[in-house]
Amino acid sequence: MTVGIVAQRDNDRAMSLASTLCDRLRATSAAVVVDETTAGALGDHDAWEAAVPDSAPVDEMSACDLVVSIGGDGTFLYAARGAGSTPILGVNLGEVGFLNAIAPEEAVETVVAEVEHIQKTGSARTRAKPRLQASGDDWELSPALNEVVIQGERRGHGGGATLDVYVDDSLYTSGHADGVLVATPTGSTAYNLSERGPLVHPDVAGLIVTGMADEMGTPPLVVDVDSEIVVELTDADSGVVVSDGRVRKDVVPPERITVSRAGEPVRLAGPPLDFFTALDKLA
């Protein structure tokens, strides 16, 4: 089997743990592949030089049997975009870490145990979480694990856009706002929360619609996970659709953007996160 490792860039602790993990995994007869940034950092450090494994672009991590993310939630989201349906296990290096359930001191033994389980049974122990797919007439963005944001080119005074938001063909709200955010329960603790959206337990089967500086004062809304949200962006010079804060599509209004559950969920490996314990880190 093959294990992919993606470590947080410019983080010596993440690289050191990645190096240790590479050495331990070799002892299990597992092949190891790291992303190109991690390979470069390992090769540049004398203490880790002997442990440098093969490298591959993050987009090719879906060919692995297990992907390990070492860092914060940003690193996890980066790794998850390339993992596809491959199980992904997150190691948290002290950030809030809603996506990374494993503490660094437990990481090596936890990953090795999961690898041995896969070698023995042929599959990982996983939990499926929904992703979001944003699309237009002739385009679609890579699926988002946390949120999709649709907004005017810029926020604040003189910015934003006029938009209509439909849920399953019914108009929910209409008017001027900086934008609208559609989040999964997994992403409710991220950008959604900063926009005063609700916290939603990750086991809830729903999607969250939150206005951003919404002049209409429309409250956030939790809808069924299989609902289709359509945002018609109008009356703006330009707009942008952003998937998980990284992948973006510039649009020219009028534009109709559809957001719905993606066909392929993310598969989380390893022990489940204690959601309420993680909430303490938001304080």
Phi, psi and omega in degrees: 000164182236133177248127175264141180234129176236115183251150181299128183292150179057033179228102183299325180296319179295319181291321178297317179294321177298319179296315179298318181295321177302315181296318180293322182291328176299327180290343177267004183070017176274141172282146182235135176231135176245159177289165188296324179295317178296319179299318180295319180293320178295320181289334181277351184251119185304321185292339185250359190303321184289344186261006186292118179270186174295157180237160178205153175299150179303325181297346180258006181292345179294344178282351180278167175269338178205139175243134179247123176258129181239111181152225179253190181296329178298318177296320179297314180298321178298314180293321183295330179296329179266347186283334182061234180269001178292134178301142180233134182242127184256131174254123185266125180258039171102354175282185181303314167066049176288338179262345184250106188269344190260129175285151183303321182291344179256357192296309187298310182294324180293315180295315180299319179297321179291321177297315179296326177295317179295318179298326183279320188253341182090359179208155179271159173274113188227164172232128182272134176234139185290152170243166181249141176244123176253135183212158173237198183298322185224027180206161170207147179268160174297146186301147180252135176274325182264299186199159168243131179245134176236122186207170172292171184302325178219158181260167175093190184302128180083357181251206180075199183198161169272133183215152173244134181244122179247140174241114182050048176074000176258133180291124178264315181205157181208136179150198184262137178203163171297326180171191177222144183239131175245121186237155168274163172304322177301324181270004184294337181272359185258235183304322179306316181293322180293339176265017178068029172280165185280152166285133179231129180301138185297346178273355179284134180271080182207172172234152186244129177248117185232125175285149180247111185049053186281113182293340181278348181069028181290129180288155174300155185225134173255125183239173180299147183298337180262010177291153175251122180255125179244128177244119175261113184265121183223170171052053174208152179295322179198168179215177181213144174242128187234130178256116178053033173074001186234315184262124187229155177227119175280136181231156178245111180297151002285136181221139179249117183246130178253132177236126180209174179295131178289155182292334184245117178282170169271143181249112182269127178256166178088180182294150181290152176285140170277099187303316186287329174292320178296329180299331180301332182285347177281342185291000000 
